[in-house]
Amino acid sequence: MARAKTVKKADTKQPDPPRKKEKEKAAQGAPREYAQGETYEEGEMIYHKVWDDVGEVLEVGTTDDGIRKMKVHFEKVGVKNLRMGQVG
């Protein structure tokens, strides 16, 4: 009985395309300095002067008391919840 030949396929792996978030970050330019009285949007990059750290705004919301808040992922200090400008 004859054996079947094993055929190896050529390596067709292609490089991964650039991620959408990386493109968005680069397009935004320099991060804004964080100020409690300012308002921010999801995906925006901010700089926190006290921590000397840059982070991306992950979520924006409002507490039951009407205080605006945001969740930010910083490069050095991790995820933090911060206050921002009041709903007007």
C-alpha positions in Angstrom: 0.0 0.0 0.0 1.4 3.5 -1.0 1.8 6.2 1.6 0.2 9.6 1.1 2.6 12.6 0.7 2.5 15.3 3.3 2.4 18.7 1.8 3.6 21.7 3.9 1.9 25.0 3.3 4.0 28.1 2.9 4.1 30.4 5.9 1.3 32.9 5.1 1.3 34.8 8.3 0.8 38.6 7.8 1.8 41.3 10.2 -1.0 42.5 12.5 -2.7 45.7 11.3 -2.2 48.8 13.6 -4.8 48.9 16.4 -7.5 51.5 16.2 -6.9 52.9 19.7 -3.2 53.5 18.9 -4.2 55.5 15.8 -6.7 57.5 17.8 -4.1 58.3 20.5 -1.6 59.5 18.0 -4.2 61.6 16.2 -5.1 63.4 19.5 -1.7 65.0 20.0 -0.4 66.0 23.4 -2.6 65.1 26.4 -4.5 67.8 28.3 -3.5 68.6 31.8 -6.1 67.4 34.3 -8.2 70.1 36.1 -11.1 69.2 38.3 -13.3 71.9 36.8 -12.8 70.8 33.2 -14.9 68.1 31.4 -13.4 65.2 29.4 -14.6 62.6 27.0 -14.0 58.8 26.7 -10.8 58.0 24.8 -9.2 61.4 25.6 -5.6 61.5 27.0 -4.9 63.5 30.1 -1.8 64.4 32.2 -2.0 64.4 36.0 0.5 66.9 37.4 0.7 65.5 40.9 1.4 61.9 39.8 3.4 63.0 36.8 1.5 60.5 34.7 -0.5 60.2 31.5 -3.7 58.3 31.2 -6.7 57.5 29.0 -10.2 58.3 30.0 -12.1 54.9 30.0 -15.5 56.0 31.3 -17.4 59.1 32.0 -20.4 59.3 34.3 -22.4 61.1 37.0 -22.9 60.1 40.7 -26.4 60.1 42.3 -25.4 63.5 43.8 -24.9 65.0 40.4 -21.1 65.0 40.6 -19.4 64.2 37.3 -16.7 61.5 37.4 -14.4 59.6 35.1 -12.3 56.5 35.3 -8.8 56.9 33.9 -6.1 54.3 33.2 -2.7 55.8 33.9 0.5 54.3 32.7 2.3 54.4 36.2 -0.4 54.5 38.9 -3.1 52.3 37.2 -6.9 52.9 37.1 -8.1 55.9 39.1 -11.6 57.5 39.6 -11.4 61.3 39.3 -13.9 64.2 39.5 -14.5 66.6 36.7 -16.7 69.6 35.8 -20.3 69.8 37.0 -23.3 69.1 34.7 -24.5 72.5 33.6 
